[in-house]
């Protein structure tokens, strides 16, 4: 008798293989919440939110570079997505760095 496939909801499927991707996503979500609170509170809170974004985007860049450095086919969708993610996260990193410096000064 074949084993029945166990149905999982979104959260169970998302967190089943917990790793760098989930950490990046949670940091981005936390940074967004801190930035929204910082709009109403102070520049120091905005600097903390941008610091969280700096860490999350740097971690996402590392994750994409690890995919690019692996022995994956250059025509695969994962490789192309890693290139796109590296560029996007690089831009987010630079904007967050500029905002972090501006908020501290």
Residue, then its C-alpha position, 0 to 999 in steps of 0.5 A: x500500500x502506497x503511503x499517503x502524501x501528507x498535506x502541509x500548509x504554507x508555513x510548514x512547507x516554508x519552514x521545513x528546510x530552515x536556512x539562509x533564505x528564511x533568515x534573509x526573509x525574516x530579517x527583511x520583514x523585521x527591517x521593514x517593520x522597524x523602518x515603519x515604526x522609525x518614521x513616527x519615532x526617531x532617526x535612530x530607529x530608522x538607522x537601526x532598521x536600515x542596519x537590519x536591511x544592510x545585514x539582510x541584503x548582505x546575507x542575500x548577496x552571499x547566498x546568491x554568490x554561493x549559488x553562482x560559485x557552485x557547479x550549477x549549469x549556467x543555463x539553469x533558472x536557479x543560476x539566472x535567478x541568482x544573477x538577478x538577485x545579486x544585482x537587486x540585493x546589491x542595489x538595496x544594499x547600496x541604498x540602505x548603506x546610503x540611508x544608514x549613513x545619512x540617518x547617523x549624520 
